Amino acid sequence: MADLKPILRRYGNRGYRAVQLEAGILGGKMYLAAYAQKLGATGLTFYDDEVTDFFSPHAAGKSSIFLMAIGKSRRQGDSPMANEKV
């Protein structure tokens, strides 16, 4: 998450691209760390006010830039719902 107002005020559109670049680099490091621990990882870029609300009050006034989910991968057919009868 980033507080874009001061960044955009100082650097303009170039600041937004710098924030995206930094988020991508950090995300790449998180991918490497997750895979080194035999975990799965996926990253998403999006705009979602619900994420800001979830992390508030710390996130109040900030924008979602990059979201990562890290955890144990589930293989096809390993779903807890896979053995239930419909």
VENWO-V926443 format. One record per backbone hydrogen bond with DSSP energy under -0.5 kcal/mol. NH is the residue of the N-H (numbers start at 1). CO is the residue of the C=O. E is the energy in kcal/mol with one decimal. If there is no record, write none. Layout:
# VENWO-V926443
{{NH CO E} {NH CO E}}
This chain:
# VENWO-V926443
{{2 63 -2.1} {4 2 -1.1} {7 3 -0.7} {8 4 -3.4} {9 5 -2.3} {10 6 -1.9} {11 7 -3.1} {12 8 -1.9} {14 11 -0.9} {15 12 -1.4} {16 12 -0.9} {17 13 -1.7} {18 14 -2.0} {19 15 -2.2} {20 16 -2.2} {21 17 -2.4} {22 18 -2.6} {23 19 -2.4} {24 20 -2.3} {25 21 -2.3} {26 22 -2.5} {27 23 -2.5} {28 24 -2.3} {29 25 -1.9} {30 26 -2.0} {31 27 -2.4} {32 28 -2.2} {33 29 -2.3} {34 30 -2.7} {35 31 -2.8} {36 32 -2.2} {37 33 -1.0} {37 34 -0.7} {38 35 -1.7} {39 34 -2.6} {40 71 -3.7} {42 69 -1.9} {44 67 -2.8} {51 48 -0.9} {52 48 -1.0} {53 49 -2.4} {54 50 -2.3} {55 51 -2.1} {56 52 -0.6} {56 53 -0.7} {58 55 -0.6} {59 55 -1.0} {60 57 -1.2} {62 59 -2.6} {63 2 -3.1} {67 44 -2.8} {69 42 -2.6} {71 40 -2.2} {75 73 -0.5} {78 75 -2.5} {82 79 -1.7} {84 81 -1.1}}
